Amino acid sequence: MGINRRRLIALSALTGAVPITALATPAMGAPLSTLGVDATQLGVRAGGGADQTRMLQSAIDQTAGSRVPLVLGPGEYRLGEIKLPTGTQLVGVRGATRLAFTGGAAMISARGADHVTLSGLVLEGGGKPLPDGGALVRLAEGRNLRIVDCEVLGSGGNGIALEAMDGVISGTTIVGAAEAAIFSRDARGLTIQGNTVRGSGNNGILVWRSAKGDDGTLVIDNRIEDIANKRGGSGQWGNGINVFRAGNVIVRGNRISRVAFTAVRGNAASNIQIVGNTVTECGEVALYAEFGFEGAVIANNTVEGAAFGISVTNFNEGGRLAVVQGNLIRNLRPGRTANADPSSDGIGIAVEADASVTGNVIENAAKAGINVGWGKYMRDVSVVGNVVRTSGFGIAVSVANGAGTAIIAGNLIGGSTRGAIVGMDFAQAVTGDLIKEPARFANLQISGNRVR
């Protein structure tokens, strides 16, 4: 049996709900209905084309004060900016309750509001312009946020922007945001899980901090597709997931496809874990740990169709300490996004300092399966037990002046057209195949590799 408005009111009465007139100041200990309050009883009406901003704001203020959900039925509600107080629970009928933005700084905003819930709402931005850095939903400095089973469509800026928030965004679809779908800055314990992001103009999900520090956001099990790079640049935009200055972030189990630049880009993001993601069709590096980070685990990912598989780089900027393990990387193609540096197209995995590369399988990397070091920027790298098939160089390793130590052992290398293990000075090959003279360089230990 369906729950219409009358049935909802009847059920509320049966469960002992506080009368509408008493919502602002409920009696001490009075029971409240778990079904919530029908918004029509507080003057909020769907359809008809009338602006509902004032009536909806009044209804939210009354119900939030009593910690009772405000239920919006099916239909369209036209509104400008709504400000949410602590305790707001705004609940719609999934796929049928549509909030249409008429313009302003945001459709929904809050600062310092705790225990806010948005559930079952379709938020339609209509592409209306927003302030620089703005969002259709903009929330700051709150605790225990829940955005669940919503749709955020056609935002003229970011879809959802959070500042110093904790809580959960889950089961939500964000389509056609002009900037990023979800932009979190200075999170305090955030989970972004099981969402769908599609057709963003510049980025998918951003996890940033104002200064380097612990963040701990979980970005897990999301589907991210068709991310453009309308702002241009050389990698700041056009990424599926971008973690900037945020430490201890876990990026796990995401399906990322058709992104202009990078699927997962960690920039100065220490202790990042990029684990178990599936990535296809990237215009640049699929998985990135760059600039001043210490600690990265990049494991058990599948990458196909990128220009470059995995890059752990910028030892010159303090980027160091990584485990690259158990990844499957194949079919790395030339032809990058505009403005990207083409010099490293067709590399499976590249590392520079204090890194272990083990148990990876790389196939069809036009330039090199594994690249170790860049000029003098190489220190303490172990490349053990990998399989490299059908590449230019199997393993390219720096032998430039000042390069540090590397162990290359127990790898299986097949079909390398330019040599199985070759010494490099930056991008230039300067040796023959070191399989034939493994002891030539004192800083390299090359042993037990099988070539066919």
Secondary structure, DSSP 8 states (H G I E B T S, - for coil): ----HHHHHHHHHHTT---GGGTTS--TT----SS-EEGGGGT---STT-B-HHHHHHHHHHHHHTT--EE--SEEEEES-EE--TT-EEE--TTTEEEEE-SSS-SEEEES--S-EEESEEEE-TT-B--TT-EEEEEES-SSEEEES-EEE--BSEEEEEES--EEEES-EEE--SSEEEEEES-SSEEEES-EEE--SSEEEEEEEEEEEE---EEES-EEEEE--TT-SSSSSSEEEEEEEEES-EEES-EEEEESS-SEEEES-TTEEEES-EEEEESSEEEEEESS-EEEEEES-EEES-SEEEEE--GGGT-EEEEEES-EEEEE-S---TTS-GGGTTEEEEE-EEEEEES-EEEEEEEEEEEE-BTTB-EEEEEES-EEEEEEEEEEEE-STT---EEEES-EEEEETT-SEEEEETTEEEEEETTSSTTS-TTEEEES-EE-
